[in-house]
Amino acid sequence: LNNIALARQALGDLEGALELLREALALARHLGDRRSAATIEANLAFALAEQGDLEQAALHQGVALELARAADDRSTQAVSLVRLAGVARERGALAEAQARLDEADQLLAALEDPRRGAAWLEGARVALE
């Protein structure tokens, strides 16, 4: 469901994507799958941000971060931190945004192949300038 939702979002069907993401999240929670729930929460937050609902996006991204931490999913933690940095930037909280990016940088450096997120993180840093 998560992948279908991402495809719908890419095709411009944001409402359909949100519906599928909520359904996928309910299923992941029912199954007790924290790692999947973290990923889906992050994707739901991204879709909500695209819709312009930054408050709900930040809320879901925060939940995604906590779930990813509980599941020791560093990749999803880094994604959530970068996205939370973007929300902080939108609110004008540049110091908070920078702190989130620094934490994401540390997580990515600890991954087996830290280069996999380096370019993406650098793009987020440039957006702060």
Secondary structure as the mmCIF struct_conf table of DSSP 4:
data_model
#
loop_
_struct_conf.conf_type_id
_struct_conf.id
_struct_conf.beg_label_comp_id
_struct_conf.beg_label_asym_id
_struct_conf.beg_label_seq_id
_struct_conf.end_label_comp_id
_struct_conf.end_label_asym_id
_struct_conf.end_label_seq_id
HELX_RH_AL_P HELX_RH_AL_P1 ASN A 2 ALA A 10
TURN_TY1_P TURN_TY1_P1 LEU A 11 GLY A 12
HELX_RH_AL_P HELX_RH_AL_P2 LEU A 14 LEU A 31
TURN_TY1_P TURN_TY1_P2 GLY A 32 GLY A 32
HELX_RH_AL_P HELX_RH_AL_P3 ARG A 34 GLN A 51
TURN_TY1_P TURN_TY1_P3 GLY A 52 GLY A 52
HELX_RH_AL_P HELX_RH_AL_P4 LEU A 54 ALA A 70
TURN_TY1_P TURN_TY1_P4 ALA A 71 ASP A 72
HELX_RH_AL_P HELX_RH_AL_P5 ARG A 74 GLU A 90
TURN_TY1_P TURN_TY1_P5 ARG A 91 GLY A 92
HELX_RH_AL_P HELX_RH_AL_P6 LEU A 94 ALA A 110
BEND BEND1 LEU A 111 ASP A 113
TURN_TY1_P TURN_TY1_P6 PRO A 114 PRO A 114
HELX_RH_AL_P HELX_RH_AL_P7 ARG A 115 LEU A 128
#
